[in-house]
Amino acid sequence: MASSFYSNAQHVDFESVLSMDDHEMVSMFEALMASGLRGFLGCPAVVYEDALVDFFENASVRNGVIISTVGGQLVEISEALFAESFELPVDGFGDLSEIPKDAIFDARSIVSMSGEPINLSGRKNQMKMPFRLLCDIMAKAISVKAGSFNAITVEKFSLITVVVCGVKMNWAKYLQYFEENGDCGSKQAKGFAIQISRLLATFPTLELGESSEFPSSKVLTKKTVHRFVSVNNRDGAEEVSEAVKQRAVSKKRPAADVGAAVRPRAHNG
C-alpha cells in the first residue's frame, strides 16, 4: 500500500542541500525557497498510512473545501488551512496559463546549456544540471504526473519559469489539485501523501496510527543530489559517445552499404 504513496514522489532536505559546495545548485535551491515552496517541499517527511487510506476513501470536495473522515471523525481542509500549514503564498497567479510569455522566453535562455533558448518539445539534457534537477522536482513533487521525466513539457517548464524568473505564484490555490480534479483518491492526489499527513496531524483529536518515514532515496540531500549529478553526467557522456559513433559510421559508407553489411549471406544447399 505504501508504494502507491511514494511512487515518483520527491521531497527536499533544504538544510542538507544548502550546505553543498556547488554554487549553482545551491542558488537553484535558494530560488526554490524564495518562490514560497520551502514549507511544502521541506516539511517533516512522515507518512500516516492507515489514516491516509481512510482519508482518500472518504474524501470529496464541496465548495472548494476537501471533506473526509478519518476513524469516523470529520476532517475539513480549506485553502486557508493549506496555505497556513505550509506558509504558502496566497498572492500571485493561480494558473500557469497566466504566466507572462516574456518570462517563459527569458527562462528558456537562462536554463540553457548552450545559451540558446531551449526547445520546449525536447529533452531536459538541454538544460544546465541544476535546472534538470529542478525539472524533476516540479514533475514529481508539484505536478505529480506520470510520464517521462526526461521530456520537457509546457507545464513543467512553466513551473521552472516561476522559480527561475521569480514569478509570483499563488501556490495555495495552484496546489489545490483536488478541487480542480474532483477526485481526491487519484494517484495525483496521493502524490501529496506527506503534505496530507502533515495536515491531518493538525487535528488534535484524530487517531492517526503509526507513522512511517518517507524513503530516504526519495529525499533530496547533499548525497542524493551528488548521485543525481553523477548519473546524469554518465548518461550524457554515453549519449554523446553513441552520437559520435553513429556519425563515424555514416561518414565511412553510405546507408545502403551499412544495410548490406548486416544482410545474412545466402547458403547453397
Backbone as CSV, one residue per row, in Angstrom:
resi,resn,N_x,N_y,N_z,CA_x,CA_y,CA_z,C_x,C_y,C_z
1,MET,0.828,-1.204,0.000,0.000,0.000,0.000,0.864,1.257,0.000
2,ALA,1.968,1.221,0.770,2.819,2.406,0.892,3.371,2.853,-0.449
3,SER,3.668,1.884,-1.341,4.277,2.229,-2.617,3.412,3.177,-3.434
4,SER,2.092,3.095,-3.284,1.209,3.984,-4.038,1.349,5.423,-3.565
5,PHE,1.815,5.611,-2.324,2.025,6.955,-1.807,3.400,7.500,-2.186
6,TYR,4.351,6.603,-2.482,5.720,7.029,-2.730,6.078,7.071,-4.216
7,SER,5.230,6.549,-5.061,5.538,6.438,-6.483,5.884,7.801,-7.081
8,ASN,7.101,7.897,-7.630,7.571,9.109,-8.303,7.569,10.357,-7.422
9,ALA,7.480,10.178,-6.110,7.437,11.328,-5.211,8.839,11.897,-4.996
10,GLN,8.880,13.127,-4.500,10.158,13.790,-4.251,9.994,14.743,-3.075
11,HIS,10.986,14.783,-2.192,10.950,15.703,-1.062,12.336,16.321,-0.935
12,VAL,12.461,17.408,-0.184,13.731,18.134,-0.118,14.151,18.384,1.330
13,ASP,15.399,18.030,1.639,16.014,18.394,2.915,16.828,19.659,2.647
14,PHE,16.200,20.814,2.840,16.840,22.074,2.461,18.123,22.337,3.251
15,GLU,18.140,21.979,4.514,19.340,22.209,5.329,20.539,21.477,4.740
16,SER,20.308,20.266,4.247,21.391,19.472,3.670,21.842,20.027,2.319
17,VAL,20.894,20.283,1.416,21.277,20.712,0.059,21.899,22.106,0.050
18,LEU,21.522,22.952,1.003,22.093,24.300,1.047,23.524,24.308,1.574
19,SER,23.988,23.173,2.093,25.365,23.079,2.590,26.321,22.534,1.527
20,MET,25.819,22.342,0.306,26.653,21.819,-0.775,27.700,22.843,-1.212
21,ASP,28.779,22.346,-1.827,29.827,23.223,-2.356,29.497,23.732,-3.758
22,ASP,28.488,23.142,-4.383,28.089,23.505,-5.746,27.260,24.792,-5.708
23,HIS,27.886,25.912,-6.102,27.234,27.223,-6.001,25.967,27.302,-6.848
24,GLU,26.024,26.785,-8.074,24.858,26.866,-8.962,23.700,26.031,-8.428
25,MET,24.005,24.872,-7.878,22.958,24.015,-7.325,22.330,24.680,-6.094
26,VAL,23.160,25.262,-5.244,22.655,25.961,-4.056,21.779,27.137,-4.469
27,SER,22.193,27.868,-5.499,21.406,29.012,-5.985,20.030,28.570,-6.461
28,MET,19.969,27.407,-7.104,18.678,26.883,-7.559,17.767,26.591,-6.367
29,PHE,18.313,25.954,-5.331,17.500,25.642,-4.154,17.083,26.914,-3.414
30,GLU,17.952,27.929,-3.410,17.591,29.205,-2.792,16.441,29.861,-3.548
31,ALA,16.464,29.760,-4.880,15.370,30.303,-5.688,14.080,29.534,-5.432
32,LEU,14.201,28.229,-5.228,13.036,27.391,-4.922,12.419,27.823,-3.591
33,MET,13.267,28.112,-2.620,12.784,28.608,-1.330,12.117,29.971,-1.486
34,ALA,12.751,30.852,-2.256,12.228,32.205,-2.444,10.867,32.197,-3.131
35,SER,10.593,31.146,-3.905,9.304,31.048,-4.605,8.157,30.757,-3.643
36,GLY,8.494,30.347,-2.413,7.465,30.082,-1.414,7.163,28.618,-1.183
37,LEU,8.014,27.723,-1.698,7.721,26.290,-1.618,8.496,25.543,-0.530
38,ARG,9.287,26.268,0.270,10.097,25.553,1.272,9.224,24.765,2.250
39,GLY,8.172,25.373,2.756,7.320,24.691,3.724,6.612,23.486,3.145
40,PHE,6.280,23.551,1.851,5.564,22.461,1.188,6.504,21.309,0.852
41,LEU,7.679,21.632,0.303,8.624,20.600,-0.136,9.522,20.097,0.987
42,GLY,9.640,20.879,2.061,10.589,20.525,3.105,9.982,20.239,4.464
43,CYS,8.657,20.047,4.520,8.023,19.736,5.804,8.480,18.351,6.278
44,PRO,8.316,18.020,7.566,8.751,16.710,8.073,8.233,15.559,7.212
45,ALA,9.157,14.702,6.774,8.812,13.621,5.834,8.275,12.402,6.572
46,VAL,7.071,12.540,7.113,6.418,11.470,7.866,5.081,11.153,7.217
47,VAL,4.754,9.869,7.117,3.511,9.438,6.478,2.703,8.571,7.443
48,TYR,1.408,8.870,7.550,0.486,8.057,8.358,-0.372,7.236,7.396
49,GLU,0.103,6.041,7.079,-0.516,5.248,6.016,-1.972,4.891,6.300
50,ASP,-2.269,4.390,7.489,-3.641,3.980,7.811,-4.605,5.158,7.715
51,ALA,-4.190,6.292,8.247,-5.037,7.482,8.207,-5.234,7.965,6.775
52,LEU,-4.184,7.853,5.952,-4.283,8.283,4.557,-5.260,7.419,3.771
53,VAL,-5.205,6.107,3.995,-6.133,5.199,3.313,-7.567,5.607,3.627
54,ASP,-7.844,5.844,4.896,-9.169,6.274,5.344,-9.548,7.602,4.697
55,PHE,-8.607,8.529,4.714,-8.848,9.866,4.167,-9.222,9.807,2.690
56,PHE,-8.433,9.087,1.884,-8.674,9.041,0.445,-9.963,8.295,0.090
57,GLU,-10.293,7.280,0.859,-11.515,6.512,0.582,-12.775,7.345,0.800
58,ASN,-12.723,8.280,1.735,-13.922,9.024,2.122,-13.937,10.476,1.652
59,ALA,-12.904,10.897,0.941,-12.764,12.315,0.608,-13.639,12.752,-0.556
60,SER,-14.088,13.996,-0.474,-14.817,14.647,-1.561,-14.557,16.145,-1.453
61,VAL,-14.974,16.887,-2.475,-14.767,18.335,-2.481,-16.109,19.038,-2.517
62,ARG,-16.307,19.977,-1.598,-17.539,20.762,-1.570,-17.180,22.231,-1.414
63,ASN,-17.565,23.006,-2.408,-17.311,24.454,-2.372,-15.845,24.787,-2.097
64,GLY,-14.964,24.028,-2.732,-13.539,24.301,-2.605,-12.900,23.806,-1.330
65,VAL,-13.638,23.074,-0.506,-13.102,22.528,0.744,-13.056,21.008,0.638
66,ILE,-11.922,20.409,1.007,-11.789,18.955,0.998,-12.400,18.422,2.286
67,ILE,-13.382,17.546,2.150,-14.077,16.994,3.310,-13.904,15.483,3.324
68,SER,-13.544,14.936,4.480,-13.358,13.493,4.597,-13.583,13.083,6.050
69,THR,-13.450,11.788,6.288,-13.478,11.279,7.660,-12.287,10.352,7.861
70,VAL,-11.698,10.425,9.030,-10.596,9.546,9.418,-10.953,8.957,10.775
71,GLY,-11.111,7.639,10.816,-11.537,6.996,12.059,-12.907,7.466,12.506
72,GLY,-13.744,7.796,11.518,-15.096,8.243,11.828,-15.208,9.710,12.205
73,GLN,-14.089,10.420,12.251,-14.117,11.836,12.619,-14.012,12.721,11.380
74,LEU,-14.774,13.803,11.397,-14.822,14.726,10.267,-13.515,15.502,10.134
75,VAL,-13.065,15.625,8.873,-11.870,16.411,8.560,-12.217,17.377,7.433
76,GLU,-11.921,18.646,7.615,-12.146,19.651,6.576,-10.834,20.390,6.322
77,ILE,-10.413,20.387,5.054,-9.166,21.063,4.684,-9.494,22.164,3.680
78,SER,-9.367,23.387,4.113,-9.647,24.540,3.260,-8.351,25.054,2.644
79,GLU,-8.485,25.920,1.651,-7.308,26.527,1.038,-6.539,27.338,2.076
80,ALA,-7.271,27.967,3.002,-6.628,28.774,4.043,-5.767,27.906,4.965
81,LEU,-6.280,26.732,5.350,-5.511,25.812,6.195,-4.291,25.303,5.445
82,PHE,-4.489,24.999,4.169,-3.414,24.529,3.301,-2.295,25.561,3.270
83,ALA,-2.664,26.830,3.037,-1.682,27.911,2.943,-0.969,28.140,4.270
84,GLU,-1.732,28.129,5.357,-1.164,28.390,6.678,-0.205,27.285,7.110
85,SER,-0.569,26.040,6.854,0.239,24.901,7.304,1.605,24.850,6.634
86,PHE,1.674,25.301,5.373,2.931,25.216,4.625,3.516,26.585,4.298
87,GLU,2.948,27.632,4.904,3.410,29.007,4.680,3.487,29.315,3.186
88,LEU,2.423,28.976,2.481,2.369,29.173,1.032,1.890,30.582,0.686
89,PRO,2.448,31.175,-0.372,1.956,32.475,-0.832,0.500,32.370,-1.289
90,VAL,-0.276,33.405,-1.002,-1.682,33.424,-1.428,-1.926,34.542,-2.432
91,ASP,-0.856,35.230,-2.837,-0.951,36.269,-3.865,-0.211,35.799,-5.106
92,GLY,-0.618,36.326,-6.252,0.043,35.971,-7.499,-0.847,35.149,-8.400
93,PHE,-0.250,34.590,-9.437,-1.009,33.820,-10.422,-1.485,32.502,-9.819
94,GLY,-2.714,32.156,-10.129,-3.266,30.898,-9.637,-3.276,29.814,-10.688
95,ASP,-2.890,30.180,-11.917,-2.897,29.226,-13.029,-1.662,29.461,-13.887
96,LEU,-1.065,28.388,-14.374,0.160,28.505,-15.167,-0.057,29.254,-16.472
97,SER,-1.270,29.224,-17.004,-1.562,29.911,-18.265,-1.444,31.427,-18.124
98,GLU,-1.423,31.924,-16.886,-1.348,33.363,-16.643,0.091,33.879,-16.615
99,ILE,1.058,32.972,-16.602,2.465,33.388,-16.533,2.831,34.157,-17.799
100,PRO,3.451,35.339,-17.665,3.809,36.145,-18.840,4.699,35.379,-19.815
101,LYS,4.397,35.507,-21.088,5.161,34.799,-22.122,6.614,35.265,-22.163
102,ASP,6.858,36.555,-21.841,8.239,37.032,-21.887,9.089,36.398,-20.785
103,ALA,8.458,36.044,-19.663,9.188,35.354,-18.590,9.596,33.963,-19.050
104,ILE,8.689,33.267,-19.728,8.999,31.931,-20.255,10.111,32.023,-21.294
105,PHE,10.055,33.058,-22.147,11.091,33.249,-23.164,12.449,33.473,-22.499
106,ASP,12.495,34.324,-21.475,13.756,34.590,-20.768,14.293,33.322,-20.108
107,ALA,13.408,32.548,-19.493,13.820,31.331,-18.787,14.432,30.314,-19.742
108,ARG,13.962,30.282,-20.975,14.488,29.320,-21.956,15.977,29.523,-22.188
109,SER,16.453,30.763,-22.083,17.884,31.042,-22.248,18.641,30.893,-20.934
110,ILE,18.012,31.295,-19.828,18.667,31.236,-18.515,19.081,29.810,-18.159
111,VAL,18.214,28.835,-18.444,18.483,27.447,-18.034,19.306,26.676,-19.056
112,SER,19.537,27.266,-20.222,20.151,26.548,-21.338,21.635,26.266,-21.129
113,MET,22.053,25.072,-21.543,23.471,24.705,-21.516,24.255,25.533,-22.522
114,SER,23.666,25.762,-23.698,24.357,26.431,-24.796,24.204,27.944,-24.764
115,GLY,23.208,28.426,-24.030,22.914,29.856,-24.040,21.823,30.205,-25.028
116,GLU,21.566,29.279,-25.970,20.466,29.459,-26.917,19.170,28.985,-26.265
117,PRO,18.035,29.613,-26.590,16.756,29.192,-25.994,16.499,27.706,-26.217
118,ILE,16.122,27.002,-25.173,15.887,25.565,-25.301,14.588,25.291,-26.048
119,ASN,14.491,24.094,-26.581,13.293,23.634,-27.276,12.333,23.036,-26.254
120,LEU,11.141,23.591,-26.138,10.183,23.118,-25.136,9.580,21.764,-25.486
121,SER,9.908,21.245,-26.656,9.454,19.901,-27.022,10.597,18.895,-26.926
122,GLY,11.734,19.359,-26.416,12.906,18.493,-26.362,13.083,17.809,-25.022
123,ARG,14.342,17.438,-24.738,14.670,16.726,-23.507,15.369,17.670,-22.529
124,LYS,15.364,17.272,-21.264,15.900,18.167,-20.241,17.426,18.265,-20.280
125,ASN,18.105,17.397,-21.073,19.563,17.495,-21.144,20.033,18.740,-21.899
126,GLN,19.080,19.533,-22.411,19.421,20.846,-22.980,19.761,21.840,-21.873
127,MET,19.348,21.501,-20.642,19.455,22.444,-19.534,20.694,22.201,-18.685
128,LYS,21.146,23.240,-17.995,22.220,23.100,-17.020,21.758,22.142,-15.917
129,MET,22.722,21.504,-15.266,22.406,20.444,-14.311,21.432,20.861,-13.197
130,PRO,21.596,22.035,-12.567,20.650,22.397,-11.501,19.211,22.475,-11.988
131,PHE,19.032,22.878,-13.242,17.675,23.033,-13.757,17.091,21.700,-14.238
132,ARG,17.962,20.740,-14.544,17.467,19.379,-14.807,16.864,18.812,-13.522
133,LEU,17.556,19.067,-12.414,17.040,18.606,-11.125,15.760,19.350,-10.766
134,LEU,15.723,20.653,-11.015,14.516,21.439,-10.751,13.348,20.909,-11.568
135,CYS,13.619,20.500,-12.804,12.586,19.914,-13.665,12.005,18.661,-13.017
136,ASP,12.881,17.822,-12.456,12.430,16.606,-11.766,11.593,16.942,-10.536
137,ILE,12.051,17.921,-9.768,11.325,18.308,-8.553,9.917,18.761,-8.903
138,MET,9.806,19.602,-9.919,8.493,20.120,-10.304,7.589,19.011,-10.844
139,ALA,8.177,18.072,-11.587,7.378,16.976,-12.144,6.890,16.027,-11.059
140,LYS,7.761,15.726,-10.096,7.440,14.701,-9.100,6.718,15.240,-7.869
141,ALA,7.049,16.461,-7.458,6.513,16.971,-6.193,5.403,18.000,-6.353
142,ILE,5.313,18.631,-7.528,4.303,19.672,-7.713,3.207,19.235,-8.676
143,SER,3.570,18.860,-9.912,2.522,18.425,-10.855,2.117,16.980,-10.607
144,VAL,3.009,16.179,-10.030,2.726,14.794,-9.621,2.016,14.021,-10.723
145,LYS,2.650,13.974,-11.890,2.054,13.252,-13.011,3.024,12.210,-13.531
146,ALA,2.457,11.141,-14.069,3.278,10.091,-14.670,3.789,10.570,-16.023
147,GLY,4.764,9.853,-16.556,5.308,10.206,-17.856,6.820,10.250,-17.792
148,SER,7.439,10.566,-18.920,8.891,10.616,-18.977,9.409,11.840,-18.228
149,PHE,10.349,11.609,-17.308,10.927,12.731,-16.582,12.061,13.368,-17.378
150,ASN,12.444,12.749,-18.505,13.477,13.331,-19.354,12.912,14.337,-20.343
151,ALA,11.613,14.267,-20.566,10.979,15.161,-21.534,10.555,16.465,-20.875
152,ILE,10.755,17.558,-21.593,10.270,18.855,-21.134,8.842,19.016,-21.639
153,THR,7.968,19.507,-20.802,6.602,19.823,-21.220,6.351,21.292,-20.905
154,VAL,5.324,21.849,-21.524,4.985,23.255,-21.280,4.651,23.464,-19.807
155,GLU,3.928,22.495,-19.218,3.560,22.620,-17.807,4.799,22.637,-16.911
156,LYS,5.700,21.672,-17.117,6.899,21.607,-16.284,7.753,22.860,-16.448
157,PHE,7.874,23.329,-17.691,8.731,24.494,-17.901,8.097,25.762,-17.352
158,SER,6.781,25.824,-17.355,6.106,26.973,-16.740,6.407,27.015,-15.247
159,LEU,6.414,25.843,-14.606,6.742,25.761,-13.183,8.200,26.150,-12.938
160,ILE,9.091,25.731,-13.831,10.502,26.112,-13.736,10.650,27.621,-13.863
161,THR,9.888,28.215,-14.785,9.936,29.663,-15.009,9.565,30.439,-13.754
162,VAL,8.565,29.945,-13.032,8.143,30.594,-11.783,9.333,30.740,-10.838
163,VAL,10.124,29.684,-10.717,11.273,29.682,-9.804,12.424,30.507,-10.361
164,VAL,12.765,30.275,-11.624,13.935,30.902,-12.238,13.772,32.412,-12.390
165,CYS,12.577,32.844,-12.744,12.342,34.269,-13.013,11.655,35.002,-11.861
166,GLY,11.437,34.311,-10.752,10.833,34.962,-9.598,9.405,35.409,-9.823
167,VAL,8.656,34.649,-10.612,7.249,34.975,-10.867,6.433,34.691,-9.605
168,LYS,5.579,35.615,-9.206,4.749,35.406,-8.016,3.618,34.439,-8.332
169,MET,3.575,33.355,-7.573,2.577,32.312,-7.799,1.762,32.099,-6.533
170,ASN,0.454,32.022,-6.704,-0.434,31.699,-5.588,-0.420,30.186,-5.427
171,TRP,0.601,29.685,-4.725,0.767,28.238,-4.599,-0.388,27.593,-3.852
172,ALA,-0.962,28.314,-2.907,-2.080,27.751,-2.143,-3.232,27.391,-3.072
173,LYS,-3.482,28.256,-4.037,-4.564,27.995,-4.990,-4.153,26.925,-5.992
174,TYR,-2.942,27.056,-6.529,-2.497,26.124,-7.567,-2.426,24.689,-7.065
175,LEU,-1.966,24.521,-5.836,-1.760,23.172,-5.311,-3.038,22.489,-4.845
176,GLN,-4.157,23.175,-4.958,-5.422,22.534,-4.616,-5.903,21.699,-5.809
177,TYR,-5.116,20.679,-6.152,-5.452,19.804,-7.278,-6.779,19.085,-7.056
178,PHE,-7.068,18.797,-5.806,-8.281,18.044,-5.501,-9.505,18.793,-6.008
179,GLU,-9.481,20.109,-5.786,-10.602,20.953,-6.190,-10.761,20.946,-7.704
180,GLU,-9.637,20.989,-8.405,-9.674,21.018,-9.867,-10.105,19.668,-10.436
181,ASN,-9.563,18.585,-9.881,-9.821,17.259,-10.440,-11.132,16.658,-9.974
182,GLY,-11.555,17.054,-8.794,-12.759,16.449,-8.228,-12.563,14.987,-7.897
183,ASP,-11.313,14.538,-7.776,-11.031,13.130,-7.476,-9.936,13.055,-6.426
184,CYS,-10.338,13.034,-5.170,-9.370,13.048,-4.071,-8.647,11.720,-3.917
185,GLY,-9.109,10.682,-4.581,-8.449,9.388,-4.476,-7.533,9.109,-5.643
186,SER,-7.321,10.105,-6.496,-6.492,9.901,-7.674,-5.031,9.707,-7.293
187,LYS,-4.268,9.129,-8.229,-2.840,8.926,-7.999,-2.149,10.266,-7.803
188,GLN,-2.661,11.283,-8.507,-2.082,12.612,-8.388,-2.248,13.146,-6.968
189,ALA,-3.446,12.971,-6.412,-3.695,13.426,-5.040,-2.827,12.661,-4.050
190,LYS,-2.650,11.352,-4.273,-1.839,10.534,-3.362,-0.365,10.929,-3.402
191,GLY,0.040,11.635,-4.455,1.414,12.122,-4.535,1.736,13.133,-3.451
192,PHE,0.699,13.676,-2.819,0.879,14.642,-1.738,0.726,13.980,-0.373
193,ALA,1.105,12.714,-0.261,0.908,11.949,0.980,1.581,12.600,2.182
194,ILE,2.793,13.115,2.003,3.499,13.756,3.116,2.735,14.985,3.589
195,GLN,2.314,15.803,2.613,1.638,17.047,2.967,0.281,16.792,3.625
196,ILE,-0.453,15.794,3.129,-1.757,15.490,3.731,-1.558,14.918,5.132
197,SER,-0.523,14.099,5.306,-0.205,13.592,6.645,0.069,14.749,7.597
198,ARG,0.783,15.730,7.097,1.087,16.916,7.905,-0.202,17.653,8.288
199,LEU,-1.120,17.781,7.332,-2.392,18.454,7.598,-3.229,17.676,8.609
200,LEU,-3.271,16.351,8.455,-4.053,15.521,9.381,-3.510,15.629,10.804
201,ALA,-2.204,15.824,10.916,-1.585,15.931,12.241,-1.977,17.218,12.965
202,THR,-2.574,18.174,12.228,-3.008,19.421,12.874,-4.347,19.255,13.583
203,PHE,-5.017,18.117,13.368,-6.294,17.852,14.041,-6.006,17.044,15.310
204,PRO,-6.067,17.664,16.479,-5.609,17.013,17.719,-6.407,15.785,18.144
205,THR,-7.650,15.657,17.678,-8.475,14.533,18.147,-8.393,13.310,17.236
206,LEU,-7.685,13.416,16.105,-7.607,12.285,15.173,-6.645,11.214,15.676
207,GLU,-7.043,9.954,15.496,-6.152,8.821,15.759,-5.471,8.473,14.436
208,LEU,-4.212,8.834,14.308,-3.516,8.683,13.025,-2.843,7.326,12.857
209,GLY,-2.661,6.590,13.923,-1.965,5.309,13.826,-0.459,5.509,13.772
210,GLU,0.249,4.434,13.459,1.707,4.506,13.418,2.183,5.293,12.203
211,SER,3.268,5.996,12.389,3.857,6.755,11.284,5.013,5.976,10.679
212,SER,5.301,6.278,9.427,6.461,5.678,8.764,7.238,6.787,8.077
213,GLU,8.551,6.630,8.032,9.378,7.646,7.399,9.328,7.492,5.889
214,PHE,9.375,8.617,5.204,9.432,8.637,3.750,10.763,8.009,3.324
215,PRO,10.782,7.214,2.231,12.033,6.573,1.796,13.154,7.590,1.594
216,SER,14.300,7.347,2.199,15.418,8.300,2.124,15.899,8.509,0.690
217,SER,15.711,7.498,-0.163,16.147,7.615,-1.558,15.341,8.654,-2.325
218,LYS,14.178,9.012,-1.799,13.315,9.985,-2.468,13.378,11.370,-1.826
219,VAL,14.311,11.540,-0.893,14.523,12.845,-0.263,15.826,13.425,-0.802
220,LEU,15.774,14.634,-1.346,16.971,15.270,-1.878,17.835,15.794,-0.732
221,THR,19.038,15.252,-0.643,20.040,15.678,0.328,21.327,15.944,-0.442
222,LYS,22.362,16.367,0.260,23.650,16.564,-0.391,24.079,15.278,-1.111
223,LYS,23.874,14.140,-0.458,24.288,12.850,-1.016,23.477,12.476,-2.251
224,THR,22.142,12.580,-2.179,21.315,12.159,-3.314,21.435,13.125,-4.488
225,VAL,21.719,14.401,-4.218,21.939,15.356,-5.311,23.239,15.024,-6.033
226,HIS,24.288,14.686,-5.288,25.558,14.278,-5.916,25.337,13.047,-6.791
227,ARG,24.506,12.117,-6.305,24.211,10.921,-7.089,23.472,11.298,-8.376
228,PHE,22.517,12.220,-8.272,21.773,12.686,-9.447,22.730,13.269,-10.488
229,VAL,23.658,14.106,-10.041,24.622,14.731,-10.952,25.497,13.674,-11.608
230,SER,25.971,12.713,-10.825,26.834,11.656,-11.344,26.127,10.828,-12.411
231,VAL,24.889,10.432,-12.129,24.112,9.621,-13.078,23.850,10.401,-14.356
232,ASN,23.485,11.671,-14.237,23.180,12.476,-15.415,24.419,12.775,-16.239
233,ASN,25.562,12.964,-15.586,26.812,13.157,-16.324,27.184,11.902,-17.096
234,ARG,27.004,10.731,-16.457,27.325,9.462,-17.114,26.405,9.227,-18.311
235,ASP,25.096,9.454,-18.099,24.143,9.254,-19.190,24.417,10.211,-20.335
236,GLY,24.807,11.442,-20.007,25.104,12.426,-21.044,26.322,12.028,-21.850
237,ALA,27.346,11.497,-21.170,28.560,11.053,-21.858,28.261,9.885,-22.783
238,GLU,27.385,8.977,-22.334,27.020,7.828,-23.160,26.256,8.270,-24.403
239,GLU,25.377,9.274,-24.251,24.625,9.779,-25.401,25.560,10.415,-26.421
240,VAL,26.532,11.208,-25.940,27.492,11.853,-26.837,28.327,10.803,-27.552
241,SER,28.787,9.786,-26.817,29.599,8.719,-27.397,28.843,7.985,-28.495
242,GLU,27.573,7.693,-28.236,26.755,6.990,-29.219,26.544,7.843,-30.456
243,ALA,26.336,9.148,-30.255,26.125,10.048,-31.394,27.382,10.131,-32.257
244,VAL,28.561,10.168,-31.617,29.833,10.211,-32.350,30.017,8.941,-33.168
245,LYS,29.692,7.784,-32.590,29.802,6.510,-33.308,28.909,6.491,-34.536
246,GLN,27.679,6.974,-34.373,26.735,6.972,-35.488,27.214,7.875,-36.618
247,ARG,27.794,9.041,-36.247,28.310,9.946,-37.282,29.500,9.321,-37.997
248,ALA,30.334,8.601,-37.248,31.510,7.962,-37.841,31.097,6.901,-38.848
249,VAL,30.086,6.118,-38.519,29.597,5.075,-39.423,29.026,5.698,-40.681
250,SER,28.266,6.774,-40.526,27.627,7.386,-41.692,28.659,8.012,-42.627
251,LYS,29.811,8.457,-42.074,30.854,9.048,-42.911,31.646,7.981,-43.666
252,LYS,31.788,6.799,-43.061,32.597,5.740,-43.663,31.951,5.147,-44.901
253,ARG,30.632,4.983,-44.880,29.972,4.362,-46.019,28.518,4.791,-46.094
254,PRO,27.957,4.723,-47.283,26.553,5.087,-47.449,25.653,4.165,-46.644
255,ALA,24.442,4.636,-46.372,23.481,3.848,-45.598,23.184,2.516,-46.258
256,ALA,23.162,2.492,-47.593,22.863,1.249,-48.312,23.921,0.193,-48.030
257,ASP,25.209,0.647,-47.948,26.288,-0.295,-47.675,26.199,-0.849,-46.258
258,VAL,25.768,0.010,-45.323,25.620,-0.450,-43.944,24.583,-1.554,-43.879
259,GLY,23.481,-1.368,-44.613,22.435,-2.384,-44.638,22.944,-3.671,-45.251
260,ALA,23.771,-3.543,-46.301,24.297,-4.733,-46.962,25.244,-5.500,-46.050
261,ALA,25.958,-4.748,-45.212,26.947,-5.389,-44.346,26.315,-6.309,-43.322
262,VAL,25.087,-6.020,-42.942,24.445,-6.849,-41.923,23.459,-7.844,-42.521
263,ARG,23.332,-7.835,-43.871,22.402,-8.754,-44.509,22.979,-10.167,-44.451
264,PRO,22.223,-11.171,-44.038,22.747,-12.541,-43.944,23.131,-13.100,-45.311
265,ARG,24.211,-13.893,-45.346,24.657,-14.495,-46.600,23.732,-15.641,-46.997
266,ALA,23.656,-15.848,-48.316,22.857,-16.981,-48.811,23.719,-18.237,-48.762
267,HIS,23.146,-19.344,-48.319,23.875,-20.615,-48.239,23.354,-21.556,-49.327
268,ASN,24.284,-22.191,-50.063,23.878,-23.158,-51.085,23.639,-24.515,-50.429
269,GLY,22.536,-25.109,-50.796,22.198,-26.385,-50.177,23.035,-27.460,-50.675
